[in-house]
Amino acid sequence: MTTVSSTPAATPAPVPVPAPNAGPPHTPPPAMRLRELAFGAAVAAAVRAAARLGVADALGESPATPAELAAAVHAEPKPLQRLLRALSCYGIFAETEDGSFVHTEMSRLLREDDPHSLRDICLWCTEPWTWQAWPRLDDAVRTGDGANIFHELFGKGFFTYLHEDAHESAQVFNRAMTTSSVQSALDVADLLDLTGVSVVADIGGGQGHVLASLLEKHPTVRGHLLDLPGVVAKADPRLRDGGPLADRTGIVPGDCREAVPVQADLYIIKNILEWDDESTRRCLRNVLAAARPGARVVVIENLVDDTPSMRFTTAMDLMLLLNVGGAKHTKESLRTRLTDAGLVLGDIRPVNAYLHAFECTVPG
């Protein structure tokens, strides 16, 4: 994509231009704040539009006018200026005194080339199906059966709909999950002590980014990656045949709710215990059936009662209610699920700003 600055994006320099319109200077009164929240869909739509247009990618390290950016992203200058003005109210881009726009910390996260990019995650949270499902949230709350509401809307379950009828959305989902996993994999590898561990199993581990990070950090450890066949077929290239970690990796196609056919010293279960309670029970039961006494089980999840990330996690919780009938956990609800399954719960530690690790052992 054409950029309006010749300065390389990889070496950002401080922007000396003042940005007086970067956001509201104070908290608005309650009536105004409620109005703003009621128009929250407009903000989400603006973030999506900026991501799809590639505005953040087009904006370099120098201020750019709406006309310059419009030419770069093949849009009309006036509507683009209105979009940028709206986003700048929330700190996404900033408007200078002469009406140009510059990057902010948040707008950089919409760039595809940013190492911490959230572009695909922002797209995933605003996919077309979400605009059809959100208006039925009151029905989901009334009945407690969001999965059935999704079925009423689309004629099939969520994942079946994605893969049969919404191929582009499925690709966005896969990219978003990959982004999230890649960005947290190093944090998990830094957190976990693998002293005494010879074999680690990543249960429902997606493409295996966490496993790959652990194997790279611990060259004597072997690993297993278990997930659905279509998922592990696209595993991290480091783990597949020809990759540098392939000789220490077993890739196991399967559904952990049906069986966990691997033995390990350490089992990692990250961000998958969000299903209905029965599916969660089956997964944990299968891990305990496979594990030796004394094996470690580390469950890593977002928590809805984690104050720094509650606005994010409670929103995800409502989305889960609507698409699969699932839920994010509180610290207490996850503690209960783990102990009811028969695990012995030890420390609960933060992984990063939005994940917690529950350290468990299989009783002897």
C-alpha positions, -999 to +999 in steps of 0.1 A: +000+000+000+011+035-007+023+055+023+022+093+025+056+093+043+090+081+031+101+075+067+103+037+073+075+025+096+100+002+115+119+032+129+092+056+142+104+090+153+087+112+178+062+135+163+068+171+175+034+183+163+008+191+190-023+170+190-050+190+208-078+168+196-064+135+208-093+129+232-116+145+257-098+164+285-121+153+313-148+127+321-182+138+306-213+140+328-233+108+332-260+118+306-234+125+280-214+094+288-245+072+284-252+088+251-216+080+240-220+044+252-253+040+233-234+051+202-206+025+209-215+007+177-203+038+157-169+036+174-166-001+167-176+005+131-151+034+128-123+011+141-133-015+116-134+009+087-100+023+095-086-012+097-102-023+064-091+009+046-056+005+058-054+041+071-028+033+098-006+016+073-008+045+049+001+071+076+038+074+080+058+093+106+050+128+093+016+145+096-007+139+067-038+156+055-071+138+049-066+144+012-032+128+012-044+098+032-075+095+010-054+093-021-033+066-005-062+044+006-085+052-024-112+070-004-129+103-005-112+131+016-143+145+033-157+113+047-122+101+056-117+133+076-149+127+094-138+091+102-104+102+115-120+130+136-143+105+153-115+081+160-092+109+174-118+116+201-109+082+215-071+085+211-070+066+178-050+090+156-047+126+166-056+158+148-031+186+146-039+223+147-037+226+109-061+197+104-036+170+096-034+137+114-006+118+131-002+085+148-009+077+184+000+046+204-034+031+196-035+039+159-001+022+155-017-010+167-039-010+136-009-013+114-003-047+099+035-044+104+034-034+140+048-063+162+019-059+186-007-053+159-044-057+169-057-052+134-071-087+129-085-088+164-103-056+158-117-070+126-128-102+143-147-083+170-167-064+143-173-091+117-207-089+098-223-117+119-217-097+151-240-069+139-268-094+134-262-111+168-258-082+192-294-070+189-305-104+202-285-100+234-316-094+255-330-127+243-298-145+252-300-129+287-336-138+290-333-174+279-297-181+288-293-199+255-272-177+232-261-207+210-298-214+201-302-177+192-272-179+169-288-210+153-321-192+148-302-164+131-280-184+108-296-219+107-266-237+122-240-236+150-213-209+151-183-228+139-203-247+113-216-213+100-181-198+099-165-227+079-195-233+056-210-199+050-185-172+061-152-182+048-137-147+050-148-144+086-133-178+093-100-166+080-102-134+101-109-156+131-079-178+124-056-147+120-070-131+151-064-163+172-029-166+157-021-130+166-034-135+202-014-167+206+018-154+191+017-123+213+011-143+245+033-173+237+066-157+249+049-145+281+038-180+288+072-194+281+088-168+304+063-176+332+065-214+333+093-232+351+100-265+333+124-279+358+119-317+359+097-316+328+106-339+299+074-338+279+048-310+276+014-313+260-005-283+246-042-293+248-064-274+223-032-255+215-042-242+181-012-238+158+012-245+187+028-211+192+030-216+229+045-251+225+070-238+200+081-210+223+086-235+252+105-260+230+128-232+218+135-221+253+140-256+266+161-277+241+158-310+260+120-309+263+097-328+239+061-317+231+027-328+218+002-305+201-034-316+203-062-299+184-087-304+157-074-319+124-080-288+104-062-267+130-030-287+135-027-292+097-017-255+098+006-258+128+035-234+133+061-243+107+087-247+134+068-278+146+060-294+112+081-317+091+113-299+081+109-274+109+137-270+136+115-284+163+098-312+143+120-340+158+108-330+193+071-326+184+042-349+181+013-334+163-020-351+173-052-344+155-082-348+178-108-332+200-099-329+237-135-331+246-135-367+232-101-379+243-066-368+253-043-396+239-010-382+251+010-385+283+031-356+296+047-341+327+030-308+320-003-302+303-012-266+291-048-257+286-050-221+273-082-201+265-104-231+256-124-237+288-150-212+276-175-237+263-206-249+281-199-266+314-203-301+301-176-296+275-153-281+301-159-311+324-152-335+295-119-318+286-106-318+322-118-354+328-099-365+297-067-348+308-069-364+342-075-398+326-044-395+305-021-379+331+002-397+355-002-389+392+019-358+400+017-343+365+012-306+363-018-290+346-016-253+339-048-236+328-045-201+313-075-179+309-088-144+307-109-135+338-140-113+339-131-102+374-096-091+365-099-053+371-074-040+346-089-058+317-126-061+327-141-039+300-124-061+274-131-095+291-167-088+300-173-078+264-158-111+252-179-128+278-211-114+262-199-123+227-193-159+239-229-160+253-242-150+219-221-172+195-215-205+213-234-201+245-201-201+264-187-179+291-155-163+304-146-173+340-142-155+372-113-166+394-137-184+417-157-201+389-125-215+373-111-225+407-144-245+412-143-262+378-107-273+384-112-286+419-145-303+410-126-321+382-102-335+408-072-313+402-052-300+432-050-262+427-018-243+437-007-208+427-027-184+405-004-160+388-007-133+362+008-141+328+005-106+314-020-077+316-050-099+306-042-136+313-039-156+345-023-190+350-038-216+374-011-241+384-026-275+392-013-310+398-029-344+392-034-361+426-014-393+434 
